[in-house]
Amino acid sequence: MGQPKKNEERICVVCGAIFYRAPSYTMKTCSKECAKISYTRSRTGQKWTAEARQRLSKKRGRPPQLLLGTEAAKASPLAGGYETNFRAQWWTLQSPEGIIHHVRNLSLFCRNTAPLYGSTAESMQTAVSAMKSWRRGRSKHKVESWKGWRLIEYEEVDDQWNGTSK
């Protein structure tokens, strides 16, 4: 079996078979089946390390306006992590000690309270949100309490820009 003189010999990266392609051909596999396997291998299990993200961030750069806008948004009473945030809703929670807390911003409350109970703000907020989902009938898993914390009531905001509630 003779090989064409203008094609070059290559080795398939998946199965190791020898195949011949033109020098301009960029594929590294011998068939469509091997190409599918190679594609899947190249995209599974990839995790971004903090170092890789930092390199990409430096490579792309950030416009100075974006940095100024982000800092301004964090400091703003309407967009920052304050009780006056326009997305904040009213929550009534009962602590494990039986104390009733009327809370305007769940995220802020969890950041301030969760460390006192040996937990993270994210896990506390997720648990309270799960209690709300179960009450609304949007979850099949019954969640009534989390580490003694109970959701008494919540107020859904219909138009968050005007502050009117449902």
DRENPA-3360 file (N, C-alpha, C; in nm, 2 decimals, always signed):
BEGIN
1 = MGQPKKNE = +0.08/-0.12/+0.00/+0.00/+0.00/+0.00/+0.09/+0.12/+0.00 ~ +0.08/+0.20/-0.10/+0.17/+0.32/-0.11/+0.10/+0.44/-0.05 ~ +0.19/+0.53/+0.00/+0.13/+0.65/+0.06/+0.15/+0.77/-0.03 ~ +0.06/+0.86/-0.03/+0.08/+0.98/-0.12/+0.20/+1.06/-0.07 ~ +0.27/+1.12/-0.16/+0.39/+1.19/-0.12/+0.37/+1.32/-0.06 ~ +0.25/+1.39/-0.09/+0.23/+1.52/-0.03/+0.17/+1.51/+0.11 ~ +0.12/+1.40/+0.15/+0.07/+1.39/+0.29/+0.18/+1.35/+0.38 ~ +0.16/+1.39/+0.51/+0.26/+1.36/+0.61/+0.20/+1.25/+0.71;
9 = ERICVVCG = +0.29/+1.18/+0.77/+0.25/+1.07/+0.86/+0.22/+1.13/+1.00 ~ +0.11/+1.09/+1.06/+0.07/+1.14/+1.19/+0.03/+1.02/+1.28 ~ +0.03/+1.04/+1.41/-0.01/+0.94/+1.50/-0.14/+0.99/+1.57 ~ -0.24/+0.91/+1.58/-0.37/+0.95/+1.64/-0.34/+0.97/+1.79 ~ -0.39/+1.08/+1.85/-0.37/+1.10/+1.99/-0.46/+1.02/+2.08 ~ -0.56/+0.95/+2.02/-0.65/+0.87/+2.10/-0.61/+0.72/+2.10 ~ -0.61/+0.67/+1.97/-0.59/+0.53/+1.96/-0.44/+0.49/+1.92 ~ -0.36/+0.59/+1.88/-0.22/+0.56/+1.84/-0.20/+0.51/+1.70;
17 = AIFYRAPS = -0.31/+0.50/+1.62/-0.30/+0.46/+1.48/-0.23/+0.56/+1.40 ~ -0.16/+0.51/+1.30/-0.09/+0.59/+1.20/-0.18/+0.63/+1.09 ~ -0.19/+0.76/+1.06/-0.27/+0.81/+0.95/-0.20/+0.92/+0.87 ~ -0.24/+0.95/+0.75/-0.18/+1.04/+0.67/-0.27/+1.16/+0.64 ~ -0.22/+1.28/+0.65/-0.30/+1.40/+0.63/-0.20/+1.51/+0.56 ~ -0.27/+1.60/+0.50/-0.19/+1.71/+0.44/-0.13/+1.80/+0.55 ~ -0.02/+1.86/+0.53/+0.04/+1.94/+0.64/-0.05/+2.05/+0.69 ~ -0.14/+2.10/+0.62/-0.23/+2.21/+0.66/-0.35/+2.15/+0.75;
25 = YTMKTCSK = -0.36/+2.02/+0.75/-0.47/+1.96/+0.83/-0.44/+1.97/+0.98 ~ -0.53/+2.03/+1.06/-0.50/+2.05/+1.20/-0.55/+1.94/+1.29 ~ -0.64/+1.85/+1.25/-0.69/+1.75/+1.34/-0.58/+1.65/+1.38 ~ -0.58/+1.61/+1.50/-0.48/+1.52/+1.56/-0.54/+1.37/+1.58 ~ -0.65/+1.35/+1.52/-0.71/+1.21/+1.53/-0.74/+1.15/+1.39 ~ -0.75/+1.02/+1.39/-0.76/+0.95/+1.27/-0.91/+0.94/+1.22 ~ -1.01/+0.95/+1.30/-1.14/+0.93/+1.26/-1.24/+1.02/+1.34 ~ -1.37/+1.03/+1.31/-1.46/+1.11/+1.38/-1.49/+1.05/+1.52;
33 = ECAKISYT = -1.48/+0.92/+1.53/-1.50/+0.86/+1.66/-1.39/+0.90/+1.76 ~ -1.26/+0.90/+1.71/-1.15/+0.94/+1.79/-1.16/+1.09/+1.82 ~ -1.21/+1.17/+1.73/-1.22/+1.31/+1.75/-1.32/+1.34/+1.86 ~ -1.43/+1.26/+1.86/-1.53/+1.28/+1.97/-1.47/+1.25/+2.11 ~ -1.39/+1.14/+2.11/-1.33/+1.10/+2.24/-1.23/+1.21/+2.28 ~ -1.15/+1.26/+2.19/-1.05/+1.36/+2.22/-1.12/+1.49/+2.27 ~ -1.23/+1.53/+2.20/-1.30/+1.65/+2.24/-1.35/+1.63/+2.39 ~ -1.41/+1.52/+2.42/-1.46/+1.49/+2.55/-1.35/+1.50/+2.66;
41 = RSRTGQKW = -1.24/+1.43/+2.63/-1.12/+1.43/+2.72/-1.07/+1.57/+2.75 ~ -1.07/+1.65/+2.64/-1.01/+1.79/+2.66/-1.10/+1.88/+2.74 ~ -1.22/+1.84/+2.76/-1.31/+1.93/+2.83/-1.37/+1.88/+2.96 ~ -1.33/+1.76/+3.01/-1.38/+1.71/+3.13/-1.28/+1.72/+3.24 ~ -1.32/+1.76/+3.36/-1.24/+1.76/+3.47/-1.15/+1.89/+3.48 ~ -1.18/+1.98/+3.40/-1.09/+2.11/+3.40/-1.14/+2.20/+3.51 ~ -1.05/+2.23/+3.60/-1.08/+2.32/+3.71/-0.99/+2.44/+3.70 ~ -1.04/+2.56/+3.72/-0.96/+2.68/+3.72/-0.90/+2.70/+3.85;
49 = TAEARQRL = -0.77/+2.71/+3.85/-0.70/+2.73/+3.98/-0.70/+2.88/+4.00 ~ -0.67/+2.92/+4.12/-0.67/+3.07/+4.16/-0.56/+3.14/+4.08 ~ -0.45/+3.07/+4.06/-0.34/+3.12/+3.99/-0.37/+3.14/+3.84 ~ -0.44/+3.05/+3.78/-0.48/+3.06/+3.64/-0.58/+3.17/+3.62 ~ -0.67/+3.19/+3.71/-0.77/+3.30/+3.70/-0.70/+3.43/+3.72 ~ -0.60/+3.44/+3.80/-0.52/+3.56/+3.82/-0.45/+3.60/+3.69 ~ -0.39/+3.50/+3.63/-0.31/+3.52/+3.51/-0.41/+3.57/+3.40 ~ -0.52/+3.51/+3.38/-0.62/+3.55/+3.28/-0.67/+3.69/+3.31;
57 = SKKRGRPP = -0.70/+3.72/+3.44/-0.74/+3.85/+3.47/-0.64/+3.96/+3.43 ~ -0.51/+3.93/+3.46/-0.41/+4.03/+3.43/-0.39/+4.04/+3.28 ~ -0.41/+3.93/+3.21/-0.39/+3.93/+3.06/-0.50/+4.01/+3.00 ~ -0.63/+3.99/+3.04/-0.74/+4.07/+2.99/-0.74/+4.21/+3.03 ~ -0.70/+4.23/+3.16/-0.70/+4.37/+3.21/-0.84/+4.41/+3.25 ~ -0.85/+4.51/+3.33/-0.98/+4.57/+3.36/-0.98/+4.72/+3.34 ~ -1.08/+4.77/+3.28/-1.09/+4.91/+3.26/-1.10/+4.98/+3.39 ~ -1.04/+5.10/+3.41/-1.05/+5.17/+3.54/-1.19/+5.20/+3.58;
65 = QLLLGTEA = -1.28/+5.23/+3.48/-1.42/+5.27/+3.51/-1.49/+5.15/+3.58 ~ -1.46/+5.03/+3.54/-1.52/+4.91/+3.60/-1.48/+4.90/+3.75 ~ -1.36/+4.92/+3.78/-1.31/+4.92/+3.92/-1.38/+5.03/+4.00 ~ -1.39/+5.15/+3.94/-1.45/+5.26/+4.01/-1.60/+5.23/+4.03 ~ -1.67/+5.17/+3.93/-1.81/+5.14/+3.94/-1.84/+5.04/+4.04 ~ -1.75/+4.94/+4.05/-1.77/+4.83/+4.15/-1.76/+4.88/+4.29 ~ -1.66/+4.96/+4.31/-1.64/+5.02/+4.45/-1.76/+5.11/+4.48 ~ -1.81/+5.19/+4.38/-1.92/+5.28/+4.41/-2.04/+5.20/+4.44;
73 = AKASPLAG = -2.07/+5.09/+4.37/-2.18/+5.00/+4.39/-2.18/+4.94/+4.53 ~ -2.06/+4.90/+4.58/-2.05/+4.84/+4.71/-2.07/+4.94/+4.82 ~ -2.04/+5.07/+4.79/-2.06/+5.17/+4.89/-2.20/+5.23/+4.89 ~ -2.28/+5.20/+4.78/-2.41/+5.26/+4.77/-2.51/+5.20/+4.86 ~ -2.60/+5.28/+4.92/-2.70/+5.22/+5.01/-2.80/+5.14/+4.93 ~ -2.82/+5.16/+4.81/-2.92/+5.09/+4.73/-2.86/+4.96/+4.67 ~ -2.73/+4.95/+4.64/-2.68/+4.83/+4.58/-2.58/+4.76/+4.67 ~ -2.53/+4.82/+4.77/-2.43/+4.75/+4.86/-2.50/+4.66/+4.96;
81 = GYETNFRA = -2.42/+4.60/+5.04/-2.47/+4.50/+5.14/-2.52/+4.56/+5.26 ~ -2.63/+4.64/+5.25/-2.69/+4.71/+5.36/-2.84/+4.67/+5.36 ~ -2.90/+4.71/+5.47/-3.05/+4.68/+5.49/-3.13/+4.76/+5.39 ~ -3.07/+4.87/+5.33/-3.15/+4.95/+5.24/-3.13/+4.90/+5.09 ~ -3.06/+4.79/+5.07/-3.05/+4.73/+4.93/-3.18/+4.71/+4.87 ~ -3.19/+4.75/+4.74/-3.32/+4.75/+4.67/-3.38/+4.61/+4.65 ~ -3.29/+4.50/+4.67/-3.34/+4.37/+4.65/-3.37/+4.30/+4.79 ~ -3.34/+4.37/+4.90/-3.36/+4.32/+5.03/-3.51/+4.29/+5.06;
89 = QWWTLQSP = -3.54/+4.18/+5.12/-3.68/+4.15/+5.16/-3.69/+4.14/+5.31 ~ -3.81/+4.14/+5.36/-3.84/+4.12/+5.50/-3.85/+3.98/+5.54 ~ -3.78/+3.94/+5.64/-3.78/+3.80/+5.69/-3.81/+3.80/+5.84 ~ -3.88/+3.71/+5.89/-3.90/+3.69/+6.04/-3.85/+3.55/+6.07 ~ -3.74/+3.55/+6.15/-3.67/+3.43/+6.19/-3.67/+3.41/+6.34 ~ -3.68/+3.28/+6.38/-3.67/+3.25/+6.53/-3.54/+3.18/+6.55 ~ -3.46/+3.23/+6.64/-3.33/+3.17/+6.67/-3.35/+3.05/+6.76 ~ -3.24/+2.97/+6.78/-3.25/+2.85/+6.86/-3.29/+2.88/+7.01;
97 = EGIIHHVR = -3.26/+3.00/+7.05/-3.30/+3.04/+7.19/-3.44/+3.09/+7.20 ~ -3.51/+3.10/+7.08/-3.65/+3.14/+7.08/-3.67/+3.29/+7.06 ~ -3.56/+3.36/+7.03/-3.56/+3.51/+7.00/-3.61/+3.53/+6.86 ~ -3.71/+3.62/+6.84/-3.77/+3.65/+6.71/-3.68/+3.77/+6.65 ~ -3.64/+3.75/+6.53/-3.56/+3.85/+6.46/-3.64/+3.90/+6.34 ~ -3.66/+4.03/+6.33/-3.72/+4.08/+6.21/-3.61/+4.14/+6.12 ~ -3.59/+4.08/+6.01/-3.47/+4.11/+5.93/-3.51/+4.17/+5.79 ~ -3.44/+4.27/+5.75/-3.47/+4.34/+5.62/-3.38/+4.28/+5.51;
105 = NLSLFCRN = -3.25/+4.24/+5.54/-3.16/+4.19/+5.44/-3.11/+4.06/+5.49 ~ -3.15/+3.95/+5.43/-3.11/+3.81/+5.48/-2.96/+3.79/+5.47 ~ -2.91/+3.83/+5.36/-2.76/+3.81/+5.33/-2.68/+3.89/+5.44 ~ -2.71/+4.01/+5.47/-2.64/+4.08/+5.57/-2.66/+4.02/+5.71 ~ -2.78/+3.98/+5.74/-2.81/+3.91/+5.87/-2.72/+3.79/+5.88 ~ -2.72/+3.71/+5.78/-2.64/+3.58/+5.78/-2.49/+3.61/+5.80 ~ -2.44/+3.71/+5.73/-2.30/+3.74/+5.75/-2.27/+3.78/+5.89 ~ -2.36/+3.85/+5.96/-2.33/+3.90/+6.09/-2.36/+3.79/+6.20;
113 = TAPLYGST = -2.46/+3.70/+6.17/-2.50/+3.60/+6.27/-2.44/+3.46/+6.26 ~ -2.42/+3.41/+6.14/-2.38/+3.27/+6.12/-2.25/+3.24/+6.20 ~ -2.15/+3.32/+6.20/-2.03/+3.29/+6.27/-2.05/+3.27/+6.42 ~ -2.15/+3.33/+6.48/-2.18/+3.32/+6.62/-2.23/+3.18/+6.65 ~ -2.28/+3.11/+6.55/-2.34/+2.97/+6.57/-2.25/+2.87/+6.50 ~ -2.13/+2.90/+6.47/-2.03/+2.81/+6.42/-2.06/+2.76/+6.28 ~ -2.11/+2.85/+6.19/-2.14/+2.82/+6.06/-2.10/+2.93/+5.96 ~ -2.12/+2.91/+5.83/-2.09/+3.01/+5.73/-2.22/+3.08/+5.69;
121 = AESMQTAV = -2.20/+3.20/+5.64/-2.31/+3.28/+5.60/-2.38/+3.22/+5.48 ~ -2.31/+3.15/+5.39/-2.36/+3.09/+5.28/-2.45/+2.97/+5.31 ~ -2.41/+2.89/+5.41/-2.49/+2.78/+5.45/-2.62/+2.82/+5.52 ~ -2.61/+2.92/+5.60/-2.73/+2.97/+5.67/-2.83/+3.03/+5.57 ~ -2.78/+3.11/+5.48/-2.87/+3.17/+5.38/-2.93/+3.07/+5.29 ~ -2.85/+2.97/+5.25/-2.91/+2.86/+5.17/-3.02/+2.78/+5.24 ~ -3.00/+2.76/+5.37/-3.09/+2.69/+5.45/-3.22/+2.76/+5.47 ~ -3.21/+2.89/+5.49/-3.33/+2.98/+5.51/-3.41/+2.99/+5.37;
129 = SAMKSWRR = -3.33/+3.00/+5.27/-3.40/+3.00/+5.13/-3.46/+2.87/+5.10 ~ -3.41/+2.76/+5.15/-3.47/+2.62/+5.13/-3.60/+2.61/+5.21 ~ -3.60/+2.67/+5.33/-3.73/+2.68/+5.41/-3.83/+2.75/+5.33 ~ -3.79/+2.87/+5.27/-3.89/+2.95/+5.20/-3.94/+2.87/+5.07 ~ -3.85/+2.80/+5.00/-3.89/+2.72/+4.88/-3.99/+2.61/+4.92 ~ -3.96/+2.55/+5.03/-4.05/+2.44/+5.08/-4.19/+2.50/+5.11 ~ -4.19/+2.61/+5.18/-4.32/+2.67/+5.21/-4.40/+2.72/+5.09 ~ -4.33/+2.76/+4.99/-4.40/+2.80/+4.87/-4.44/+2.69/+4.78;
137 = GRSKHKVE = -4.40/+2.57/+4.82/-4.44/+2.45/+4.74/-4.34/+2.42/+4.62 ~ -4.23/+2.48/+4.62/-4.13/+2.47/+4.51/-4.02/+2.37/+4.54 ~ -4.03/+2.30/+4.65/-3.93/+2.20/+4.69/-4.00/+2.08/+4.74 ~ -3.96/+1.96/+4.71/-4.02/+1.84/+4.76/-3.96/+1.80/+4.89 ~ -3.84/+1.86/+4.93/-3.78/+1.83/+5.05/-3.83/+1.92/+5.16 ~ -3.88/+1.86/+5.27/-3.94/+1.93/+5.38/-3.83/+1.99/+5.46 ~ -3.82/+2.12/+5.47/-3.72/+2.19/+5.55/-3.79/+2.29/+5.64 ~ -3.80/+2.25/+5.77/-3.87/+2.34/+5.87/-3.77/+2.42/+5.95;
145 = SWKGWRLI = -3.65/+2.36/+5.97/-3.56/+2.43/+6.06/-3.41/+2.40/+6.02 ~ -3.32/+2.48/+6.06/-3.18/+2.46/+6.04/-3.10/+2.50/+6.16 ~ -3.04/+2.40/+6.23/-2.96/+2.42/+6.35/-3.04/+2.50/+6.45 ~ -3.17/+2.47/+6.46/-3.26/+2.54/+6.55/-3.33/+2.67/+6.50 ~ -3.28/+2.72/+6.39/-3.34/+2.84/+6.33/-3.46/+2.80/+6.25 ~ -3.57/+2.88/+6.27/-3.69/+2.86/+6.20/-3.74/+2.98/+6.13 ~ -3.80/+2.96/+6.01/-3.85/+3.07/+5.93/-4.00/+3.09/+5.98 ~ -4.03/+3.21/+6.03/-4.16/+3.23/+6.08/-4.25/+3.29/+5.96;
153 = EYEEVDDQ = -4.20/+3.39/+5.90/-4.27/+3.44/+5.78/-4.17/+3.53/+5.70 ~ -4.21/+3.55/+5.58/-4.13/+3.63/+5.48/-4.22/+3.72/+5.40 ~ -4.18/+3.82/+5.35/-4.26/+3.91/+5.26/-4.19/+3.91/+5.13 ~ -4.27/+3.87/+5.03/-4.22/+3.87/+4.89/-4.24/+4.01/+4.83 ~ -4.14/+4.07/+4.78/-4.15/+4.20/+4.72/-4.19/+4.18/+4.57 ~ -4.30/+4.24/+4.53/-4.35/+4.23/+4.39/-4.27/+4.33/+4.30 ~ -4.27/+4.46/+4.34/-4.20/+4.56/+4.26/-4.09/+4.61/+4.35 ~ -3.97/+4.56/+4.33/-3.86/+4.59/+4.42/-3.81/+4.73/+4.41;
161 = WNGTSK = -3.84/+4.79/+4.29/-3.80/+4.93/+4.27/-3.88/+5.03/+4.35 ~ -4.01/+5.00/+4.37/-4.10/+5.08/+4.44/-4.13/+5.03/+4.58 ~ -4.09/+4.91/+4.61/-4.10/+4.86/+4.75/-4.24/+4.81/+4.78 ~ -4.33/+4.79/+4.68/-4.46/+4.74/+4.70/-4.45/+4.59/+4.72 ~ -4.53/+4.53/+4.80/-4.53/+4.39/+4.83/-4.65/+4.32/+4.78 ~ -4.64/+4.19/+4.76/-4.75/+4.11/+4.71/-4.86/+4.09/+4.82;
% end
